[in-house]
Amino acid sequence: MTSDPEIERNVRRTVGIAALKRIRRIVDADNELEAGKQRWARRLGIAFALATMLVLAWMLIR
């Protein structure tokens, strides 16, 4: 195997770039998952608030 410093530097750079791209994909997937959780939490919060308002309105009318 060649121990040329230029080749080794280029290999390390290429491997480093590939690792950073992989980490970026993992982070993007995690961010998307968290955004989905936030959307569901917002939807559930609105649904519970609406249900509470309907129950209170029903109790006041009755």
Beta strands, then each sheet from edge to edge (+ up, - down):
end
